[in-house]
Amino acid sequence: MEIQEAFELYQERIDKTNTTWGQDRHKINRFIEIVGKKTDSKEAINESNLVGFYSTLDRNQNGYFFTLKKFYNFIQEEVLSLPVSERKVFPLEAPKDKNIEGNNKKPKANYLPEGFNFYDLFSDDFYIHLCNENASVTIKACIAIGLGASYNTSDITDMTINDIQVNSSDSVRVKNIYEHERVQWITLTGKLAKYVIDYYNLRLKSLLMSVDTNQLFFQKFWKGRELEFDPYIATEKPPTIKSLMTYMLRYISFKVDIDPHLYPTHLYINSVLHQLIQTNGMALEAIIRTFGWERLFVKEVFYHFIQNREQKEFLGFNPFDSESLIEVGEDKDLESENPGIFFPESSSDDLPETDEEIIIIEMLTGRRKRDTKKVKALKTLYANCCQICGVALVDINGIGYSEVNHIQPLSQHNGIDKEVNMIVLCPNHHTLMDMGIITIDPVDKETILHVDESNPLHLVKLCVVKHPFSESCVKYHHDVIFNTTREKIKDVLQKKINR
């Protein structure tokens, strides 16, 4: 049987509901393209072909190793029908962990890139194979604490009942283990809080809370024989919470192509790093007030952050001008932006034993927190009418619907979260603007421009304008997003002409 036919048979047998199947299929396809689709299966998977292909990989060798190993075993068992005594061991050696530093087995820092989807770390699809809901809930809560409160591995497993307070259905307070100055508690909200509360409820059901507040918060509510695991990732069942947490992060890393793979010790450094990324560095003051600058990991994360930020020029300090310390070309609107949007100080007086509280807002999507009050105010101002077409979507109950778009996007383009960078749109025109199909003329800030100059929208005035736009934000969307789309379209058309 040819290797391509073997692969088609493999696809029929594989569980398509597995979220990593798309990536596995890509890896195997790449291997088949190298060895040739019509190559006999037995010859295709010989040692020289596998070693030769593996040597061409410049990244994610771990992911390819486990994917090819499963395909290799499938061919021997199902395609070649070899008895166990004749089956060969997968000829490639398991790749050395790039995360390990020297001989001391210390994991190197693994900084996740900007825009990384933290939801992957909590996806149910990755936990199903454990066949144990208690274990899944426990590990998700551990990861949430590591990300949300910047706890290290030992800090998580050493937490006591006294270190956590569940305030409501969507808020959890975690003791600040760094105890820097007056910041005693870190509050988790949103998804992060949910995962901790799910475990908290499990704990209440499984074991009554002891009056001893020094009792460990995280308990193991499953037995070793109840837990399933992937033998391609680990050689034995993880016996402890810490080892299961390590196993799950390794498992997820292989599934979503994180190379080198994540360790639990990487959670707290990425918590700090992505707070800096999402606030363009403005969270630094709150981070230092919370964790302290003397902490080595805070310094290292900050240095990593600034080393990966582009800055071509900076105005030197002028002691006679208090506004001199800004980047060249920086939008003036940024100066008054609240530096504490990710860490607002608590004004609550009813929380015990705290003078100041740091709130970590939901960060899993990699998006900056939107000011919903401004969004609602604009929708009210325009009565949910789209500023481009003047139409307000109304449901059968007479409730209007509109969307507020940031002209210069927040997350990847560092736009400001102010009304001057917002425009009220219907879903259709919101999508067109996000794609760069339409923009606003930066000259008069009221004329619509379309990449297709024959389109009826091109050069039409906005239907309604009740608030001013930031000239720099409008110009940014026109120059960076709109022009990029226009150039791509030109390239496509030119290629068609050349054909």
C-alpha positions as a printed Julia matrix, in Angstrom:
499×3 Matrix{Float64}:
   0.0    0.0     0.0
   1.28   3.47   -0.93
   1.95   5.88    1.93
  -0.8    8.24    0.73
  -3.33   5.41    0.82
  -2.12   4.47    4.3
  -2.66   8.04    5.39
  -6.21   8.05    4.02
  -6.91   4.87    6.0
  -5.41   6.52    9.08
  -7.76   9.48    8.61
 -10.76   7.14    8.56
  -9.73   5.56   11.86
  -8.71   8.71   13.71
 -11.03  10.6    16.05
 -11.89  13.75   14.08
 -13.27  15.45   17.19
  -9.74  15.75   18.53
  -8.9   19.45   18.35
  -5.3   18.72   17.37
  -6.17  16.56   14.39
  -5.8   19.49   12.0
  -2.23  20.06   13.16
  -1.39  16.33   13.13
  -2.71  16.04    9.59
  -0.51  18.96    8.5
   2.6   17.3     9.99
   1.96  13.94    8.34
   1.16  15.6     5.02
   4.47  17.42    5.15
   6.29  14.13    5.75
   4.46  12.43    2.86
   5.31  15.27    0.48
   8.99  14.77    1.27
   9.08  10.97    0.85
   6.61  10.92   -2.05
   2.91  10.06   -2.06
   3.35   6.91   -4.17
   6.16   5.49   -2.06
   5.41   2.09   -0.53
   4.39   2.44    3.12
   7.1    0.12    4.44
   9.81   1.97    2.55
   8.38   5.39    3.43
   8.71   4.81    7.17
  12.18   3.32    7.11
  14.77   4.85    9.4
  16.65   6.83    6.73
  13.48   8.57    5.53
  12.35   9.44    9.05
  15.77  10.66   10.17
  16.25  12.63    6.96
  12.87  14.35    7.3
  13.35  15.03   11.0
  16.7   16.71   10.36
  14.99  19.29    8.13
  12.81  20.59   10.98
  13.9   23.88   12.5
  11.09  24.08   15.1
   8.52  22.02   17.01
  10.52  18.81   16.84
   8.58  17.57   19.87
   5.24  17.89   18.08
   6.46  16.09   14.95
   8.08  13.36   17.05
   4.85  12.29   18.75
   2.66  12.71   15.66
   4.95  10.63   13.44
   5.42   8.03   16.16
   1.67   7.36   16.28
   1.46   7.21   12.47
   4.49   4.88   12.39
   2.88   2.47   14.86
  -0.41   2.58   12.94
   1.3    1.55    9.69
   3.11  -1.36   11.34
  -0.01  -2.61   13.07
  -2.89  -1.81   10.7
  -1.31  -1.47    7.24
   1.54  -3.98    7.3
  -0.25  -6.21    9.85
   3.04  -7.09   11.49
   2.91  -9.33   14.57
   4.17  -7.76   17.77
   7.41  -9.72   17.57
   8.27  -8.16   14.19
   7.33  -4.57   14.91
  10.22  -2.17   15.22
  10.73   0.54   17.75
  10.25   4.06   16.41
  13.76   4.9    15.15
  13.89   8.54   16.26
  15.09   9.54   19.7
  12.8   11.69   21.8
  14.04  15.28   21.36
  15.9   16.8    24.26
  13.87  19.35   26.14
  15.03  22.79   25.05
  13.54  24.12   28.24
  16.2   22.47   30.4
  19.22  24.59   31.18
  22.57  22.79   31.58
  22.94  19.91   34.0
  20.93  21.44   36.81
  17.62  20.51   35.13
  16.28  24.01   35.7
  13.56  25.02   33.18
  14.51  28.04   31.1
  12.01  30.87   30.86
   9.5   30.3    28.08
   7.91  33.63   27.16
   4.73  33.13   25.18
   4.35  35.45   22.17
   2.02  38.42   22.02
  -1.48  37.3    21.08
  -1.08  33.81   22.55
  -4.49  32.28   23.24
  -4.5   31.49   26.97
  -7.88  29.76   26.57
  -5.95  26.81   25.11
  -4.65  26.05   28.59
  -8.21  25.48   29.8
  -9.85  23.84   26.77
 -11.98  20.85   27.82
 -10.79  18.96   24.74
  -7.33  18.61   26.27
  -8.58  17.34   29.64
 -11.07  14.73   28.4
  -8.38  12.07   28.0
  -7.76  12.12   31.78
 -11.24  10.58   32.22
 -11.42  12.25   35.62
 -13.43  15.41   36.18
 -12.01  16.03   39.66
  -8.44  16.02   38.34
  -9.38  18.33   35.45
 -11.1   20.86   37.71
  -8.15  20.84   40.12
  -5.49  21.45   37.47
  -7.48  24.21   35.77
  -7.76  25.98   39.13
  -4.0   25.6    39.7
  -3.22  27.1    36.29
  -5.68  29.95   36.93
  -3.91  30.79   40.21
  -0.52  30.64   38.49
  -1.62  33.02   35.74
  -3.92  35.29   37.7
  -1.98  35.74   40.93
   1.53  35.08   39.55
   2.05  32.11   41.87
   4.99  29.77   41.27
   4.53  25.98   41.32
   5.43  25.42   44.96
   3.39  28.48   45.95
   0.3   26.94   44.34
   0.57  23.54   45.99
   1.51  25.1    49.36
  -1.53  27.41   49.42
  -3.64  27.17   52.56
  -7.33  27.84   53.11
  -6.29  31.11   54.72
  -4.74  32.25   51.42
  -7.98  32.44   49.45
 -11.41  34.04   49.76
 -14.36  33.43   47.45
 -16.34  36.67   47.5
 -19.04  35.95   44.93
 -19.89  33.85   41.91
 -17.33  35.69   39.78
 -14.7   37.06   42.16
 -11.89  35.41   44.11
  -9.31  37.06   46.36
  -5.88  35.42   46.55
  -3.32  36.29   49.22
  -0.35  38.18   47.79
   2.52  35.88   48.75
   5.04  38.6    47.95
   3.53  40.84   50.62
   5.07  43.95   49.12
   4.22  47.17   50.91
   0.43  47.41   51.41
  -0.87  45.21   48.57
  -2.18  42.22   50.48
  -4.68  40.66   48.07
  -4.94  39.98   44.35
  -8.48  39.69   43.01
  -9.26  37.4    40.09
 -12.36  37.99   38.01
 -14.0   36.49   34.92
 -12.84  33.12   33.6
  -9.87  32.86   35.94
 -12.14  33.25   38.96
 -14.58  30.68   37.54
 -11.95  27.95   37.38
 -10.92  28.59   40.98
 -14.54  28.67   42.16
 -15.28  25.4    40.33
 -12.51  23.76   42.36
 -13.66  25.48   45.55
 -17.14  24.0    45.1
 -15.61  20.59   44.39
 -13.63  20.88   47.61
 -16.76  21.69   49.58
 -18.52  18.63   48.19
 -15.62  16.24   48.52
 -14.26  17.29   51.88
 -15.77  19.67   54.41
 -13.65  22.76   54.94
 -11.63  22.33   58.09
 -11.63  24.98   60.77
  -7.86  24.78   60.49
  -7.13  27.62   58.07
  -3.56  26.36   57.65
  -4.83  23.25   55.91
  -3.65  22.98   52.28
  -6.17  24.48   49.88
  -5.41  22.15   46.98
  -6.25  18.52   47.74
  -6.12  15.45   45.52
  -9.67  14.14   45.06
  -8.84  11.16   42.86
  -6.93   7.92   43.05
  -4.08   6.96   40.77
  -5.93   4.06   39.18
  -8.8    6.38   38.19
  -6.57   8.61   36.05
  -5.82   8.01   32.37
  -2.85   9.55   30.58
  -1.16   9.72   27.18
   1.81   7.29   27.13
   3.38   9.35   24.36
   3.71  12.28   26.75
   4.54  10.51   30.04
   5.84   7.08   30.97
   3.67   6.77   34.08
   0.58   8.27   35.66
   1.33  11.61   37.37
   1.01  10.77   41.08
   0.71  14.3    42.54
  -1.04  17.58   41.77
   2.28  19.18   40.85
   3.29  16.35   38.5
  -0.17  16.26   36.89
   0.01  20.02   36.34
   3.42  19.57   34.7
   2.08  16.73   32.57
  -0.96  18.71   31.39
   1.09  21.74   30.36
   3.44  19.43   28.47
   0.47  17.67   26.84
  -1.14  20.95   25.76
   2.2   22.27   24.5
   2.54  19.32   22.11
  -1.04  19.71   20.96
  -0.9   23.43   20.17
   2.73  23.6    19.0
   4.34  25.4    21.94
   8.02  24.63   21.5
   9.81  24.38   23.88
   6.95  23.2    26.05
   5.5   24.98   29.06
   6.3   24.22   32.68
   4.19  25.39   35.65
   7.05  27.76   36.5
   6.33  29.63   33.27
   2.85  30.72   34.28
   3.76  33.53   36.63
   6.37  35.06   34.31
   3.86  35.1    31.45
   1.26  36.64   33.75
   3.53  39.64   34.3
   4.77  39.76   30.69
   1.29  39.8    29.13
   0.06  42.43   31.55
   2.9   44.61   30.24
   2.12  43.72   26.62
  -1.6   44.42   26.93
  -1.06  47.78   28.62
   1.95  48.74   26.5
   4.02  48.84   29.67
   1.64  50.99   31.7
   1.01  48.19   34.2
   4.63  48.3    35.38
   3.97  50.59   38.33
   1.17  48.37   39.65
   3.29  45.24   39.06
   6.15  46.69   41.11
   3.78  47.79   43.87
   2.39  44.26   43.97
   5.42  42.01   43.55
   8.33  44.36   44.26
  11.19  45.31   41.95
  13.69  43.3    43.97
  12.11  40.1    42.63
  14.43  38.74   39.94
  11.58  37.44   37.78
   9.99  40.92   37.61
  13.22  42.44   36.34
  13.85  39.67   33.83
  10.31  39.84   32.46
  10.49  43.62   32.13
  13.85  43.45   30.33
  12.42  40.82   27.99
   9.44  43.1    27.33
  11.5   46.19   26.44
  13.97  44.21   24.35
  11.13  43.08   22.12
   9.45  46.47   21.7
  10.39  48.59   18.72
  11.46  52.12   19.54
  13.57  53.96   17.0
  13.96  57.24   18.84
  13.28  58.8    22.23
  13.24  62.42   23.32
  15.79  63.06   26.04
  14.75  64.53   29.36
  14.23  68.29   29.4
  14.09  69.56   33.0
  12.35  72.74   31.81
   9.5   70.9    30.08
   7.38  68.48   32.1
   5.88  67.01   28.93
   9.17  66.1    27.29
   9.25  62.48   28.4
   7.18  60.99   25.6
   8.07  58.89   22.6
   8.6   60.62   19.29
   5.38  60.35   17.3
   3.37  59.21   20.3
  -0.29  60.17   20.26
  -0.97  62.94   22.8
  -4.21  61.21   23.75
  -2.19  58.48   25.43
  -0.84  60.86   28.05
  -4.07  61.04   29.98
  -4.98  57.37   29.59
  -5.48  55.74   32.97
  -2.32  53.71   33.72
  -4.24  51.46   36.05
  -6.83  50.0    33.7
  -5.59  46.5    34.41
  -4.91  47.08   38.11
  -7.47  49.59   39.44
  -7.23  50.28   43.14
 -10.16  48.97   45.11
 -12.41  51.56   46.68
 -14.32  48.97   48.7
 -14.39  49.53   52.45
 -16.11  46.29   53.37
 -13.24  43.93   52.56
 -11.28  42.91   55.66
  -7.57  43.29   56.31
  -6.67  45.25   53.22
  -5.54  48.8    52.61
  -5.13  48.34   48.9
  -6.17  45.65   46.48
  -4.9   44.77   43.03
  -7.43  43.43   40.52
  -6.19  41.36   37.61
  -8.71  41.76   34.8
  -9.39  38.89   32.41
  -6.32  38.52   30.19
  -6.79  35.15   28.52
  -7.78  36.49   25.11
  -4.77  38.77   24.92
  -7.08  41.75   24.5
  -6.96  44.95   26.43
  -9.88  45.77   28.68
 -12.49  47.94   26.92
 -14.17  50.85   28.65
 -17.76  49.62   28.42
 -19.17  52.85   29.86
 -17.84  54.84   26.91
 -19.15  52.23   24.48
 -22.65  52.33   25.98
 -22.64  56.13   26.02
 -21.8   56.29   22.31
 -24.49  53.75   21.42
 -27.0   55.86   23.31
 -25.78  59.06   21.65
 -26.34  57.57   18.19
 -29.47  55.59   19.17
 -27.69  52.48   17.79
 -27.57  54.0    14.28
 -24.61  53.07   12.11
 -22.58  56.2    11.3
 -21.91  54.9     7.8
 -25.33  53.74    6.61
 -27.56  55.4     9.24
 -29.42  52.15    9.9
 -30.16  50.8    13.38
 -30.81  47.08   13.66
 -33.99  46.5    15.67
 -35.22  43.12   16.91
 -38.85  42.03   17.29
 -38.95  43.55   20.75
 -37.95  46.93   19.41
 -34.46  46.78   20.94
 -31.78  48.39   18.81
 -28.36  46.88   18.18
 -25.06  48.42   17.09
 -21.34  47.82   17.54
 -18.62  50.25   18.55
 -15.38  49.81   16.64
 -11.97  51.18   17.63
 -10.68  52.95   14.53
  -7.09  52.23   15.51
  -7.49  48.74   17.07
  -6.54  48.3    20.71
  -4.86  44.91   20.96
  -2.41  44.64   18.09
  -2.17  48.28   17.06
  -2.04  49.99   20.48
  -5.01  52.25   19.85
  -6.42  54.38   22.66
  -9.64  53.47   24.45
 -11.34  56.84   24.05
 -14.39  58.17   22.21
 -12.18  59.95   19.66
 -10.97  56.5    18.55
 -14.46  54.98   18.39
 -17.11  54.81   15.7
 -20.63  53.34   15.95
 -21.34  50.8    13.19
 -23.67  48.03   12.11
 -22.1   44.53   11.97
 -21.56  44.67    8.19
 -19.67  47.94    8.14
 -17.81  46.96   11.32
 -16.46  43.91    9.48
 -15.54  45.92    6.39
 -13.63  48.43    8.48
 -11.8   45.72   10.43
 -10.75  44.13    7.15
  -9.51  47.45    5.8
 -12.02  47.42    2.94
 -13.31  50.85    3.98
 -11.79  53.69    5.96
 -12.35  57.36    6.76
 -10.55  60.07    4.83
  -7.94  61.48    7.27
  -8.17  64.88    5.54
 -11.78  65.77    6.46
 -12.54  62.84    8.81
 -16.06  62.46    7.4
 -15.66  60.97    3.92
 -15.77  57.19    3.42
 -13.09  55.63    1.21
 -13.47  52.15   -0.33
 -10.66  50.01   -1.78
 -12.88  49.62   -4.85
 -13.29  53.17   -6.06
 -16.29  52.13   -8.16
 -18.16  51.0    -5.06
 -21.19  53.2    -4.19
 -19.74  53.81   -0.69
 -16.58  55.43   -2.04
 -16.45  59.21   -1.35
 -19.82  59.17    0.45
 -20.08  61.25    3.61
 -20.78  59.65    6.98
 -24.51  59.67    7.66
 -24.21  61.04   11.18
 -21.33  62.5    13.19
 -22.02  63.65   16.76
 -18.54  63.35   18.25
 -15.02  64.2    17.01
 -12.48  61.68   15.73
  -8.78  61.62   16.6
  -6.85  62.68   13.51
  -3.94  60.37   14.36
  -6.23  57.36   14.86
  -8.08  57.96   11.58
  -4.76  58.45    9.77
  -3.38  55.25   11.32
  -6.34  53.18   10.07
  -6.04  54.74    6.61
  -2.26  54.44    6.28
  -1.65  51.11    8.0
  -4.8   48.98    7.71
  -6.65  50.36    4.66
  -3.54  50.85    2.52
  -2.26  47.37    3.38
  -5.53  45.83    2.2
  -5.5   47.96   -0.95
  -1.94  46.86   -1.8
  -2.8   43.19   -1.27
  -5.76  43.51   -3.64
  -3.56  45.2    -6.23
  -1.04  42.37   -5.98
  -3.73  39.75   -6.49
  -5.12  41.56   -9.53
  -1.64  42.0   -10.98
  -0.91  38.29  -10.62
  -4.14  37.46  -12.47
  -3.15  39.84  -15.27
   0.33  38.31  -15.49
  -1.17  34.86  -15.92
